[in-house]
């Protein structure tokens, strides 16, 4: 199943070469993970009621080229 979430880029998200900065790339990943949960009915209210929450065991990205 594909999940697509549009994100707005800001000037401060880019490096001097107009590439997305590494930390911003990871921030967008975290944003998309939470949006996926909310868009599928797993809201903060539900998680609080069930006393559960998302756990991220590992986050890794390998950049093959510039």
MIMIMAR-327448 format. One record per residue (C-alpha): residue number from 1; x, y, z; residue in three letters. Coordinates in nm, 4 decimals, padded with zeros to 6 digits. Each point is the difference from the previous one (the first is absolute). Layout:
{resi=NUM; east=X; north=Y; up=Z; resn=ala}
...
END
This chain:
{resi=1; east=00.0000; north=00.0000; up=00.0000; resn=unk}
{resi=2; east=00.1415; north=00.3387; up=-00.1001; resn=unk}
{resi=3; east=-00.0339; north=00.3018; up=00.2250; resn=unk}
{resi=4; east=00.0703; north=00.3455; up=-00.1400; resn=unk}
{resi=5; east=00.0150; north=00.3168; up=00.2064; resn=unk}
{resi=6; east=00.0832; north=00.3351; up=-00.1565; resn=unk}
{resi=7; east=00.2341; north=00.2205; up=00.1999; resn=unk}
{resi=8; east=00.0803; north=00.3639; up=-00.0511; resn=unk}
{resi=9; east=00.3688; north=00.0870; up=-00.0291; resn=unk}
{resi=10; east=00.1294; north=00.3110; up=00.1688; resn=unk}
{resi=11; east=00.3080; north=00.1987; up=-00.0941; resn=unk}
{resi=12; east=00.1625; north=-00.0974; up=00.3306; resn=unk}
{resi=13; east=-00.0419; north=-00.3714; up=-00.0887; resn=unk}
{resi=14; east=00.2603; north=00.0275; up=-00.2753; resn=unk}
{resi=15; east=00.3780; north=00.0085; up=00.0079; resn=unk}
{resi=16; east=00.2073; north=00.2439; up=-00.2107; resn=unk}
{resi=17; east=-00.0213; north=-00.2435; up=-00.2960; resn=unk}
{resi=18; east=-00.3827; north=-00.0027; up=00.0240; resn=unk}
{resi=19; east=-00.0044; north=-00.3582; up=00.1262; resn=unk}
{resi=20; east=-00.2261; north=-00.1013; up=00.2852; resn=unk}
{resi=21; east=00.1985; north=00.0006; up=00.3235; resn=unk}
{resi=22; east=00.0456; north=-00.3441; up=00.1643; resn=unk}
{resi=23; east=-00.1748; north=00.0942; up=00.3242; resn=unk}
{resi=24; east=-00.2998; north=00.1360; up=-00.1914; resn=unk}
{resi=25; east=-00.0236; north=-00.3249; up=-00.1969; resn=unk}
{resi=26; east=-00.0286; north=-00.1927; up=00.3265; resn=unk}
{resi=27; east=-00.2500; north=00.2521; up=00.1404; resn=unk}
{resi=28; east=-00.2230; north=-00.0492; up=-00.3046; resn=unk}
{resi=29; east=00.0207; north=-00.3766; up=00.0552; resn=unk}
{resi=30; east=-00.1184; north=00.0394; up=00.3593; resn=unk}
{resi=31; east=-00.2773; north=00.2339; up=-00.1134; resn=unk}
{resi=32; east=-00.1186; north=-00.2521; up=-00.2610; resn=unk}
{resi=33; east=00.0017; north=-00.2879; up=00.2514; resn=unk}
{resi=34; east=-00.2293; north=00.1896; up=00.2374; resn=unk}
{resi=35; east=-00.2240; north=00.1184; up=-00.2868; resn=unk}
{resi=36; east=-00.0329; north=-00.3611; up=-00.1165; resn=unk}
{resi=37; east=-00.1213; north=-00.1051; up=00.3442; resn=unk}
{resi=38; east=-00.2466; north=00.2890; up=00.0279; resn=unk}
{resi=39; east=-00.1283; north=-00.0480; up=-00.3549; resn=unk}
{resi=40; east=-00.0696; north=-00.3643; up=00.0883; resn=unk}
{resi=41; east=-00.1898; north=00.0744; up=00.3207; resn=unk}
{resi=42; east=00.2835; north=-00.0403; up=00.2499; resn=unk}
{resi=43; east=-00.0259; north=00.3448; up=00.1580; resn=unk}
{resi=44; east=00.1707; north=00.1405; up=00.3065; resn=unk}
{resi=45; east=-00.3340; north=-00.0232; up=00.1821; resn=unk}
{resi=46; east=-00.0330; north=-00.3715; up=-00.0819; resn=unk}
{resi=47; east=00.3593; north=-00.0733; up=00.1003; resn=unk}
{resi=48; east=-00.0537; north=00.1814; up=00.3294; resn=unk}
{resi=49; east=-00.3174; north=-00.1966; up=00.0694; resn=unk}
{resi=50; east=00.1758; north=-00.3303; up=-00.0774; resn=unk}
{resi=51; east=00.3182; north=00.1098; up=00.1797; resn=unk}
{resi=52; east=00.2132; north=-00.0801; up=-00.3034; resn=unk}
{resi=53; east=00.2255; north=00.1988; up=-00.2269; resn=unk}
{resi=54; east=00.2181; north=-00.0420; up=-00.3051; resn=unk}
{resi=55; east=00.3526; north=-00.1302; up=00.0514; resn=unk}
{resi=56; east=00.2786; north=00.0550; up=-00.2481; resn=unk}
{resi=57; east=00.2689; north=-00.2623; up=00.0518; resn=unk}
{resi=58; east=00.2308; north=00.1179; up=-00.2738; resn=unk}
{resi=59; east=00.0232; north=00.2698; up=-00.2615; resn=unk}
{resi=60; east=00.2647; north=-00.0192; up=-00.2669; resn=unk}
{resi=61; east=00.0587; north=00.1557; up=-00.3370; resn=unk}
{resi=62; east=00.2757; north=-00.0756; up=-00.2491; resn=unk}
{resi=63; east=00.0722; north=00.2730; up=-00.2511; resn=unk}
{resi=64; east=00.1391; north=-00.1596; up=-00.3160; resn=unk}
{resi=65; east=00.0944; north=00.3269; up=-00.1692; resn=unk}
{resi=66; east=-00.0496; north=00.3709; up=00.0216; resn=unk}
END
